[in-house]
Amino acid sequence: MPKSKIFKIAELSKSFDETVILDDVSFDINRGEILAITGRSGAGKSTLLKMLGGLIGANSGDIDFDGESILPYADHLVPGHEEIKYMAQDFKLLHRRTVLENLTEALLAFNDSFTEEKVQQLTKIFRLQTILDYSVEQLSGGEKQRLSMARAMATEPQVLLLDEPFTQLDQLNRSTLFDALRAANQELSTTIVFITHQTDEIFQLADRVGVLVKMNLKQIDTPEKVFLQPNNLETAELFGKINVFNEQLLDAFHIDSKKGLIGLRPYHLKIRTKSQKNSLKASVLSCKFMGGYYQVVCELEKNLKWTVHSEHAHKAGEQIFLSFEKSHLIEMNG
Ligand SMILES: Nc1ncnc2c1ncn2[C@@H]1O[C@H](COP(=O)(O)OP(=O)(O)OP(=O)(O)O)[C@@H](O)[C@H]1O
């Protein structure tokens, strides 16, 4: 059965002054999914998210939310939509008030029994049980972030839009927040769209990821598909280092490049100390210990540097031979 769409974004374009930020962007967001939006700094991620929240308008195109256009018009005094909660990186909390007071304030419009039930539910989802009596000033960054999200979810919006929600958090707090957001997504059926620069956040949380490249959403698919089959070089690079074959190498290995570019991840290259059939001669330029592996940068020929992962340390100037399996080659558009 086809998934129902909560957002339909059609031919959306946005410029600031004369600069085009988004050009003819079209995609859908499935109801109940967790979608990550990624892209280089300045790619237009926040702009797109604010437009989904009805906070800024477009130059052309449309955003359809549940059958209605949500692009703001000049006569909207307060832009935005009550079913869509947009959260920037700042926490909108009531200072010198407790966690519980912050939660109940977000539920003022409701009767006591609903408020009580909702406070319990949000407290559980966002793991606030042990800090309900704490004043906001006593909270850690992660706790503030969770309380801020719980407040945003109080009125049961259909969509939560999060602009880089994990950046200020350490690993443990990020992990707690991943769990909380997954619980909110499942228990409250909230559609979540979040912006990130971190691949681990995409893999941990997202059902799909959309990649903004050169003013457009160049690819939107499962994290696995986008990682394994990026359709362009910039997308591949957002997911980690990739070595690109030049024409001589393509010829030498009889590799046919239908889309234009062929790449290979550093961990799909093996370092040998002796020449083998179909191996590439290279000279080590530098070697860095990275925790689980050594990152070796080597020169294959003048102006062609590749990165390789190795189990062992290598010395600058050492001659090495690189081998690979053709099944690991990644075809991309330039
Ligand atoms: N209100 C505005 N007026 C003029 N230019 C703007 C405005 N808002 C954003 N921009 C510009 O639009 C471009 C895209 O900005 P945006 O914040 O959407 O990018 P981003 O992908 O979210 O970046 P980052 O990852 O660095 O947060 C940037 O060049 C930014 O300077």
The ligand as an SDF file (V2000), in Angstrom:
LIG
                    3D

 31 33  0  0  0  0  0  0  0  0999 V2000
   16.9780   35.9290    6.0040 N   0  0  0  0  0  0  0  0  0  0  0  0
   18.0090   35.7880    5.1850 C   0  0  0  0  0  0  0  0  0  0  0  0
   18.4390   36.8130    4.4190 N   0  0  0  0  0  0  0  0  0  0  0  0
   19.4730   36.6730    3.5530 C   0  0  0  0  0  0  0  0  0  0  0  0
   20.1590   35.5180    3.3940 N   0  0  0  0  0  0  0  0  0  0  0  0
   19.7940   34.4640    4.1290 C   0  0  0  0  0  0  0  0  0  0  0  0
   18.6970   34.5470    5.0620 C   0  0  0  0  0  0  0  0  0  0  0  0
   18.5600   33.3210    5.6410 N   0  0  0  0  0  0  0  0  0  0  0  0
   19.5110   32.5230    5.1050 C   0  0  0  0  0  0  0  0  0  0  0  0
   20.2450   33.2080    4.2030 N   0  0  0  0  0  0  0  0  0  0  0  0
   21.3500   32.6700    3.3940 C   0  0  0  0  0  0  0  0  0  0  0  0
   20.8600   31.5230    2.7050 O   0  0  0  0  0  0  0  0  0  0  0  0
   21.8670   30.5020    2.6310 C   0  0  0  0  0  0  0  0  0  0  0  0
   21.3030   29.2200    3.1950 C   0  0  0  0  0  0  0  0  0  0  0  0
   21.1330   29.3950    4.5910 O   0  0  0  0  0  0  0  0  0  0  0  0
   20.6050   28.2300    5.5310 P   0  0  0  0  0  0  0  0  0  0  0  0
   20.6930   28.7240    6.9370 O   0  0  0  0  0  0  0  0  0  0  0  0
   19.2920   27.7750    5.0320 O   0  0  0  0  0  0  0  0  0  0  0  0
   21.6980   27.0960    5.2520 O   0  0  0  0  0  0  0  0  0  0  0  0
   22.0100   25.7610    6.0690 P   0  0  0  0  0  0  0  0  0  0  0  0
   22.1620   24.6890    5.0540 O   0  0  0  0  0  0  0  0  0  0  0  0
   20.9890   25.5610    7.1230 O   0  0  0  0  0  0  0  0  0  0  0  0
   23.4160   26.1260    6.6930 O   0  0  0  0  0  0  0  0  0  0  0  0
   24.1480   25.6040    8.0530 P   0  0  0  0  0  0  0  0  0  0  0  0
   24.3620   24.1260    7.8880 O   0  0  0  0  0  0  0  0  0  0  0  0
   25.4360   26.3610    8.0490 O   0  0  0  0  0  0  0  0  0  0  0  0
   23.2380   25.9540    9.2100 O   0  0  0  0  0  0  0  0  0  0  0  0
   23.0660   31.0420    3.3730 C   0  0  0  0  0  0  0  0  0  0  0  0
   23.9710   31.5610    2.4430 O   0  0  0  0  0  0  0  0  0  0  0  0
   22.4910   32.1280    4.2560 C   0  0  0  0  0  0  0  0  0  0  0  0
   23.4430   33.1340    4.4970 O   0  0  0  0  0  0  0  0  0  0  0  0
  1  2  1  0
  2  3  1  0
  2  7  2  0
  3  4  2  0
  4  5  1  0
  5  6  2  0
  6  7  1  0
  6 10  1  0
  7  8  1  0
  8  9  2  0
  9 10  1  0
 10 11  1  0
 11 12  1  0
 11 30  1  0
 12 13  1  0
 13 14  1  0
 13 28  1  0
 14 15  1  0
 15 16  1  0
 16 17  2  0
 16 18  1  0
 16 19  1  0
 19 20  1  0
 20 21  2  0
 20 22  1  0
 20 23  1  0
 23 24  1  0
 24 25  2  0
 24 26  1  0
 24 27  1  0
 28 29  1  0
 28 30  1  0
 30 31  1  0
M  END
$$$$
